Amino acid sequence: MTRTVHLSDREVELSNLDKPMFPADRLSKGDVIGYYRAVADVMVPHLAGRPLVLRRYPEGIEAGGFVQQKASDYFPDWLTIARAPRRGGDGTVDHVVCDDAATLVYLANQATIELHAWLSTVDDLERPDRLVVDLDPPPGTDVATLRRVARAARDLFGAVGLTPFVQATGGRGFHVVAPLDGSADFEYVRDLAGELAEHLAARDPDRLTTAQRKQRRGDRIFLDVNRNAYGQTFVAPYSLRARPGAPVATPLDWSELGRTTPDGHHPRGIRQRFGRKTDPWATMDEHATAAATARRKLDALG
């Protein structure tokens, strides 16, 4: 089955709408496209201007998929493409940028389930405007503990002048995110994120760790700052996850954290959510802070 829709003054041809994408949940490719079309107005601002990495599942999530960094040659010429220099190598990589609903729907029609975004924009690829600490729990971690750690990160971010935001990742953990003003490069921001994580771990060494090697973490929650690097990504707000139940990466108000699990939001609920509340991250950029200011305040904490 093929049909054409008109979005953002573009024609997008949709195909194979009955193909099962989440077979156990009876969600078809048409359902995935319908979800992304429904959330486009809220989701696109979080994608706009950012190089993307796509996770595509042409035969559905149970058949496995692949990660796509480079824009395909057959993508239509109206898609926005960002040419990013390779880090530590020669040449460039052309990434898709999703600046409108038509692009989002086109990518969904290409069996894109997950969209992962850079922490910097095409305006300055070398200087991030997001800082992310990923709370990565081992299996069996109770959600109450994970929430306490998220709140501890929130309080530390606030103490150093960063404005903390939280996202249920749709996976096992939460992201604690701060908007930056783009005045510092990735190396500086990665160091700052690492120092924030070390500060948290030092306060709660039995529960938290910054150890890169899994065998050194034990049953502690890993405070992962590895996303704060050139070319690295975090799961985009409102992206589906290629997991049973079709969980959605969902920005939260901090007041919601106590009744939320990392994978507790799903497509139907997200649509209902937009009917009763605004996007908790809609004004994030109004709270952008200089990383250097946060670093000074963190140093003063000792």
N, C-alpha and C positions, 0 to 999 in steps of 0.2 A: 504494500500500500504506500503510495506516494502522494503528498500534497504540498502546496506552496503557501507560505504565510508571508505577510508584509510587516516588517518591523524596522523602525529607524530609517524609513525610506529605502529599505533593502528588501529584495526577494530572497527568501530562504526556502530551499526545497527540502522537505522532510521525507524520510524513507524508512521502510522496515519498522513501522511504528508498533507492530505487534510483537516484535522480538523481545523475549524475556531478558531483562537486565538483572533483576533481583528475583530469581525464580521462586525461592521459598516464600517471598513476600508478595508474589504475584504483581510485581511492578514491571511494566514493559518499558521499552525505549520511548514510546509515546508518553508514558507517565513521567519519565525523567525529563523529557523535553517540556512537558506541561508544567512541571515543578519549576524548572529554571525560567521559563517564560513568566510564571506567576511572581517570582521573587526578583526579577531583573531590576526593577526600579530601585530596590533597596540594596541589592548585591553589587550592581555595576559600580557604584561609587567606591567600593572597597577594592575593585579590580582595576579601575581606570588608571592608565599611565604606568602600570606595573608589568614587567615581563612575567609571563606565566609558565609554569610547568604543568603539563596535563597528565592525568592517569586515565587511560582509555581502555575500555573493556568491550571490544566488538562482539564477543559472544556471551556477554553477561559476566557477572562477578564470579560465578562458580567455575568458569572456564579459565580464569586468570586473565590478566591484562598486561599493559606495558606502560612505561613512563616515556612521555614525549617531551623532550626539551626543545627541539628544533621545529620551527614551522614547516609544514609539508609543502612541497612544490605545487600540489594541486589545490591548496587553499585559494579561495577567490581573492582577486587583487584588491577588493575593498576592505579586507581585514587589515588592521593596523599591525605592523611588524616592527619590533625593536631590535636593532643590531647591537649586540653586547660583545665587547672584547672578551676572549677567553682569559681566565686568570691562570697564569703560570704556563701559558702555551701560546702558540701562534693562531692567528685567525680570529674569527668571530662566530657567534651563534645568533641566528635569527629567531627570536621568541615572539609568540603571539601576544598581543595586548588586547584586552577586552574593554573597549570604551563605550559599548552600546549593547542594547538588548539583542540586536540581530546577531552580533558576534557570539554572545552567550548561547543563543538558541542554535546557531550553526555548530558550535563546538559540542553541544549536547547531541546534536544529530550525528556527529562523528563518534558517538559512544563515549564521550568524555563524562566520567562519573565525578571525578575529583579535580578541582582546580587549586593549585598551590601558587602563591604569589611571592614575588621578591619583596624584601623589606625596604627597597629603594625604588625610585621611579625613573622613568626615562629622562626626566629633567636633570638628574644627577645620579647616575648608576652607582657611583662610588660612595655616596653619602646617604645612609639610611634615614628614613623618617619614622621608623618603628624600632623598638627594642622589645625582644620577646624572651621570656623565661618559660620554658616548657616543663611542666610538672609531670614527670614520667614515672608512674608508680609500678612496682613489681606486681605480678599477679597476686591477688588475695588482699591487696590493700583496701581497707574499708574507706568508704567515701567520706565519712566524717573526718578522718585523718587528713585526707586530701583537701577537704575544704579548709581545715585549720591551716594547712600549709599555704594555700592560696591567700588566705587572709593575712598571714604573716608577711607574705610577699607584698601584698597590697599596702600594708602598714609601712614597710621599709621603703617602698617606692615613694609613698607620700612623704616620709620623713626626709627624703633627699630632694624633694621638689618635683618628682615625676608624678604625672596623673595616671593612676593605674586603671586599666580596663581588663575584663576577664572574658574568656571564651571557653565554653565547653567544646572540646575538640571533635566530638563524635567518635573518639577512640577511647583510650583509657584515662586520659588526664585532662588538665586544664592548661590554657595559656594565660599568663599574666603579661599584659602588653602595655607599653607606654609610647605615646606619640613624641617624636623628636622634631626639632626645627631644621634638621639637615645640615647643621653647621660642623658636624664631626664625621670623620670617615669610618669605615667599617672596623678597622683595627682598634680605634679608640672606643667605639661602641661595644665591640666584643669584649674588650678589657673591662669596661664598666659593667656590663652584664655579668661577667665572670666574678667581679668583685662583689656585686650584689648577691650572687649565688653563694659565694664563699662566706659572706657575712651571715646569711640565713643558715647555712650548714653549721657554722661555728656555734650558733645559738642552740641548735637542736641536732647534735651529731648522731644521736641514736636513731633519728627518724629521717635525716636528710643527708645526701651526699652529692659531691661534684665529681666523683671518680668516673673517668671515661671508660674504664674497663668494667664490663658487667660483673666479672667474678669478684671485683673489689666492692661492689655495692651492697651485697647481702640482700636483706629485705628492706632496704631503705629507698625512699623516693629520690630519683635522680633529678637534679636541677640542671636541665639541659639548656645551655646557651649557645650551642653549635649553630643554630639558625642565624645568628648575628654575624654573617660573613657574606662576602660578595658571591652572588650566584646561588645562595641558599634561599630556601622558601619556608613559609608556614602555610598551613591549610587556610584557604580563603574563607572569610565569614560567609555562612549560608551554603557552603559547598556540601553536597552529599558525600558520604564516605562509602567506599566499596566494601561494606560489611553487612552481615545479616541484620535485618531490621531497617536498613537504609537510614542510619542516623545522620544527623545534620550538624556540622560545626556551627555553633550558635553563640553569638555575643550575648552576654547577660548583664543585667544590672546586678550590682553587688548584693542588693537585698534579695535577689532570687537564688543566690548560691546555696543557701541552706536547704532548698527543696529541689535541687537540680543534681543530676548525675552527668558525668562526661558524655555519655551516649544516650541521654534521655529525650532528645528532641528528634522529631521525625517529620517528613514532608507535610502531612496533613495538619499537624499541630503548628508548624511554622506559618502556614497560610492563615490559620486562625489567630495566631499570635500577632500578625501584622494588622489584624482587624481591631485589636484592642490596645496595642501599644506601639510606640515608635521604636526604631532601631536604637539600642543602647549605645552603639558606636557612631551614631550619625554625626555627632559634633566633636568627634575625637580630635580632629586637626586643630580645633580652636584651643586645645590644651597643650600644644607642642612646646617642648622645653629644650634648652640647650644641654647636651650631654655633659659639657664641661661644668656647668652649674651643679648638676647632680653629683659629679665626681668630687667636686670640692666639698659638698655637704656630706657625702659618704665618708670622705677622708676625715672630716671633723668628728664623725661619730666614733671613729677609732675601730 
